[in-house]
Amino acid sequence: MTSELATIVDLIRYAASRFNAAGLTFGHSHDNAIDEATHLVLSSVHLPPDLPPAYGAARLTADEKARILRLIERRVETREPVAYLVGEAWFAGMPFKSDKRALVPRSPIAELIEDGFSPWLDGREVERALDLCTGSGCIGIAMAAHNPHWQVDIADISKDALALARENIAWHQLDDRVHATRSDLFDGLRGKRYDLIVSNPPYVTDAEYAALPGEYAHEPKLGLAAGTDGLDIALRILCEAPEHLNEDGLLIVEVGESERALNALLPDVPFVWIEFKVGPMGVFALERGDLMKHADAIRAAAEAR
Ligand SMILES: C[S@@+](CC[C@H](N)C(=O)[O-])C[C@H]1O[C@@H](n2cnc3c(N)ncnc32)[C@H](O)[C@@H]1O
């Protein structure tokens, strides 16, 4: 009986049990029911994710409890990701507004941002950076927040995603250093050059997309699906990036499971597959010099499609 539930910890435990019993999929910022339940309960009562454990014993008001119980049932019945239900996701230690206009922030690139892109940027001066395919703006905004002297452009083809990204820029008061542009990849960024380009583009294959759990159907397909091998967008980025990188500029792109297809398609390109705390996550780093050296092979692979 839910009347027996009283404290924050009670509600987190109850939500996690409901989620597990319902066989939900966890892939939107969390990989387990307890973390997702914690997100739902704490965000619902406007508390931060790093709440000291002592507050777990705090009792909830009847209204708070009723709101949380309604959201738990919605999560189970509709499969909608928690970030959309509570309107908030955390990324690189920062809160972001999150709703159906853009994917829920969850890229492992957060770890690179928090680590100052070390060792990838060690010894390199960055003045201007680009977050291409920005969605909610999470990568570009977090890069700017973590690096107070950087100017950051963010770009996306989706009008809806960009509207959300602009709300996030304003929320973090970064309007003077983060500039949003609606653009089909680099088309709207002609003449602009960067020291660092970071992208988490769509990279799910058509077959994988068709088999995704219900949670993903709540997200824009434009942010996920990228053709038969998942490389439609990544290959275009590889072709066009040299035009937009300064001479010793660096490109960092997430391609997830499509890493294998990319290695098979371009076996001679020296992609550096980054190791994260949890292991490899399908994110590569590539110098502009290497992009130039292999430009013919990259272009041939893109044109052969
Ligand atoms: C995987 S989501 C990533 C969003 C965000 N960077 C993140 O990490 O949460 C990919 C984004 O790419 C955008 N996108 C898809 N095709 C694009 C294109 N041709 N040009 C620019 N953006 C594109 C989608 O609208 C979506 O917001």
The ligand as a MOL file (V3000), in Angstrom:
LIG
                    3D

  0  0  0     0  0            999 V3000
M  V30 BEGIN CTAB
M  V30 COUNTS 27 29 0 0 0
M  V30 BEGIN ATOM
M  V30 1 C 22.2440 12.1050 -31.0010 0
M  V30 2 S 21.4280 13.6850 -31.0000 0 CHG=1
M  V30 3 C 22.5970 14.5070 -29.9690 0
M  V30 4 C 22.1310 15.7060 -29.2760 0
M  V30 5 C 23.1570 16.2800 -28.2720 0
M  V30 6 N 24.4180 16.5930 -28.9150 0
M  V30 7 C 23.3840 15.3390 -27.1210 0
M  V30 8 O 24.4990 14.8270 -26.9720 0
M  V30 9 O 22.4480 15.0990 -26.3610 0 CHG=-1
M  V30 10 C 21.7940 14.2350 -32.6260 0
M  V30 11 C 21.2990 15.6290 -33.0210 0
M  V30 12 O 21.6990 15.8230 -34.3840 0
M  V30 13 C 20.7330 16.6190 -35.0340 0
M  V30 14 N 20.8870 16.4400 -36.4840 0
M  V30 15 C 20.4770 15.4020 -37.2520 0
M  V30 16 N 20.8190 15.6060 -38.5390 0
M  V30 17 C 21.4760 16.7960 -38.5860 0
M  V30 18 C 22.0590 17.5650 -39.6380 0
M  V30 19 N 22.0640 17.1250 -40.8940 0
M  V30 20 N 22.6420 18.7350 -39.3300 0
M  V30 21 C 22.6550 19.1940 -38.0420 0
M  V30 22 N 22.0970 18.5160 -37.0110 0
M  V30 23 C 21.5200 17.3240 -37.2730 0
M  V30 24 C 19.4150 16.1480 -34.4590 0
M  V30 25 O 18.4200 17.1120 -34.6080 0
M  V30 26 C 19.8100 15.8700 -32.9900 0
M  V30 27 O 19.5110 16.9820 -32.1960 0
M  V30 END ATOM
M  V30 BEGIN BOND
M  V30 1 1 1 2
M  V30 2 1 2 3
M  V30 3 1 2 10
M  V30 4 1 3 4
M  V30 5 1 4 5
M  V30 6 1 5 6
M  V30 7 1 5 7
M  V30 8 2 7 8
M  V30 9 1 7 9
M  V30 10 1 10 11
M  V30 11 1 11 12
M  V30 12 1 11 26
M  V30 13 1 12 13
M  V30 14 1 13 14
M  V30 15 1 13 24
M  V30 16 1 14 15
M  V30 17 1 14 23
M  V30 18 2 15 16
M  V30 19 1 16 17
M  V30 20 1 17 18
M  V30 21 2 17 23
M  V30 22 1 18 19
M  V30 23 2 18 20
M  V30 24 1 20 21
M  V30 25 2 21 22
M  V30 26 1 22 23
M  V30 27 1 24 25
M  V30 28 1 24 26
M  V30 29 1 26 27
M  V30 END BOND
M  V30 END CTAB
M  END
